[in-house]
Amino acid sequence: MAQSSSDAQPAGKSQPLPPELLRVAGVVLIGLLVMQLDGTMVSVALNTLAHDLSASVATLQWVVTAYLLALMVGMPLAGWAADRFGPRTMWIVSLAVFLVGSVLCGLSTSIWMLVAARVLQGLGGGMMVPVGQAMLMRLAGMEHRAKLVALMAIPGMIGPTLGPVLGGVIVDGIDWRWMFFINIPIGVIAFLVAGRNLPNMKAETAAKLDVLGVLLLVPGLVAIVYGFSRAGTVGFGSGQVIALLAVGVALLAGFGVHAARPNVDALVSMQMFKYRGFATSCTLLLLVGLTMGAGIVQPLFLQQVHGESPMSTGVLLVAFGVGSVVTSVLLGRVFNKLGPRLVGVVGIVLAIAGAAFYPLFDAGTSRVLIITAMLVSGVGLAMVVLTMSTALYVGLPPQQIARATGASRIFQQLGLSAGTAVISVVLQIQLSDQTDRAPDGTVGPTGLAHAYSTTFWWGVGFLVLAVVPTLFLPKTVVAPAPVPRQAAEAAQSQGAQPQEA
């Protein structure tokens, strides 16, 4: 598939998004928002689910874990499926699977029926997001990709903030089943809009599924993600965790050897890593994922140390989302002119500066300072996310876009899982240490603040690790197109006839 003609536009010029592209983006965003909200609403309903479905805490964790593991199964298959059957077909199929899973979740009469339905949801959601993003990237040239990435980032920024609030309203005011039933009318609208606006793009390849790659990559990813999930509960020293992570690493190493072989159409081609933009962006996605996974500490601090209610905690966290959304929208207009490296460096500096205030928080910290720090962090991380999500495609052949998108989601999810596990273990250790130091075994406000302060420094450390790969980002997204006279002179100097534009 040839690249869009907009690829030839000068890098510094901002072109408005064509109406047909906006319509496709709107359809994809509806699906992404539904998935983001659904993935974050469930956390506030766990106590209610335990009561209504007579489930233990150990069993209840599978409502979240099963969904997460199913996401990891769908993501690596998304690129191949989009190339094999076409992005439009696979996006609609993925949405259908997600909605069927939502209906079954709402109808669940037992905890294990709910877990099975969450697996179905995860499979659909795990494919829907990368397929939708790949479809947009294939339709748009590099000139429009920054704006589209900025739009795609909005649900991911507001979902984790809005989801728990909306979930709380539904659980307290209606019934927990409506967390899943609410997806149905939105999904039906998405189906109707998709039928009219999604282009019927042809498949890129008729290649068969890389069965050996699936048998190596998918179980490897599931083992690692589940290992991190268990580590957040029982620690990294657990024999079960060590075994899961060891098996996962061994399977992924085997996949790397398999995918590097010539004439192998792998789920994730090792050839993509020769492109600096892709390799650097995947590294950043992993490291920034660590930081976002560590974000689970912020709401816990606000409630346990600062004494905020769940509702006021959500309001304070909105500052992060607002900073991210506004930055993404405004920066998308001038991103090509500034270039990935400049935006990425400024963004990582701002993200570190904002996060560096978190360890200073205690019970008496003003809300103004908390909001300011979160706002700065949100602005900085939005700049980094926009940078790496756009630079990901620089230089890649169009036929690799779908698989590159699926691969990038894998790196991000691995980072999120690892970050959540590491920060959970660090916080547990710090709280246990403070408990041991307390004369009566009760940790006071000062001890709690110290435990969270140390934990927050780990989040800052994750961001510092991202500084080096940021410096290796491409300077520009699109090389400026030469004026006709320059092109003619260059062609003549090489002894060739000038080509038509």
Stockholm file with secondary structure:
# STOCKHOLM 1.0

chainA/1-501         MAQSSSDAQPAGKSQPLPPELLRVAGVVLIGLLVMQLDGTMVSVALNTLAHDLSASVATLQWVVTAYLLALMVGMPLAGWAADRFGPRTMWIVSLAVFLVGSVLCGLSTSIWMLVAARVLQGLGGGMMVPVGQAMLMRLAGMEHRAKLVALMAIPGMIGPTLGPVLGGVIVDGIDWRWMFFINIPIGVIAFLVAGRNLPNMKAETAAKLDVLGVLLLVPGLVAIVYGFSRAGTVGFGSGQVIALLAVGVALLAGFGVHAARPNVDALVSMQMFKYRGFATSCTLLLLVGLTMGAGIVQPLFLQQVHGESPMSTGVLLVAFGVGSVVTSVLLGRVFNKLGPRLVGVVGIVLAIAGAAFYPLFDAGTSRVLIITAMLVSGVGLAMVVLTMSTALYVGLPPQQIARATGASRIFQQLGLSAGTAVISVVLQIQLSDQTDRAPDGTVGPTGLAHAYSTTFWWGVGFLVLAVVPTLFLPKTVVAPAPVPRQAAEAAQSQGAQPQEA
#=GR chainA/1-501 SS CCCCGGGGSCTTCCCCCCHHHHHHHHHHHHHHHHHHHHHHHGGGGHHHHHHHTTCCHHHHHHHHHHHHHHHHHHHHHHHHHHHHHCHHHHHHHHHHHHHHHHHHHHTCCSHHHHHHHHHHHHHHHHHHHHHHHHHHHHHSCHHHHHHHHHHHHHHHHHHHHHHHHHHHHHHHHSCTTHHHHTHHHHHHHHHHHHHHHSCCCCCSCCCCCCHHHHHHHHHHHHHHHHHHHHHHHHCTTCHHHHHHHHHHHHHHHHHHHHHTSTTCCCSSCGGGGGSHHHHHHHHHHHHHHHHHHGGGHHHHHHHHTSCCCHHHHHHHHHHHHHHHHHHHHHHTTTHHHHCHHHHHHHHHHHHHHHHTTGGGCCTTCCHHHHHHHHHHHHHHHHHHHHHHHHHTTTTCCGGGHHHHHHHHHHHHHHHHHHHHHHHHHHHHHHHHHHHHHSTTSCCCHHHHHHHHHHHHHHHHHHHHHTHHHHHTSCSCSSCCCCCHHHHHHHHHHTTCCCCCC
#=GC SS_cons         CCCCGGGGSCTTCCCCCCHHHHHHHHHHHHHHHHHHHHHHHGGGGHHHHHHHTTCCHHHHHHHHHHHHHHHHHHHHHHHHHHHHHCHHHHHHHHHHHHHHHHHHHHTCCSHHHHHHHHHHHHHHHHHHHHHHHHHHHHHSCHHHHHHHHHHHHHHHHHHHHHHHHHHHHHHHHSCTTHHHHTHHHHHHHHHHHHHHHSCCCCCSCCCCCCHHHHHHHHHHHHHHHHHHHHHHHHCTTCHHHHHHHHHHHHHHHHHHHHHTSTTCCCSSCGGGGGSHHHHHHHHHHHHHHHHHHGGGHHHHHHHHTSCCCHHHHHHHHHHHHHHHHHHHHHHTTTHHHHCHHHHHHHHHHHHHHHHTTGGGCCTTCCHHHHHHHHHHHHHHHHHHHHHHHHHTTTTCCGGGHHHHHHHHHHHHHHHHHHHHHHHHHHHHHHHHHHHHHSTTSCCCHHHHHHHHHHHHHHHHHHHHHTHHHHHTSCSCSSCCCCCHHHHHHHHHHTTCCCCCC
//
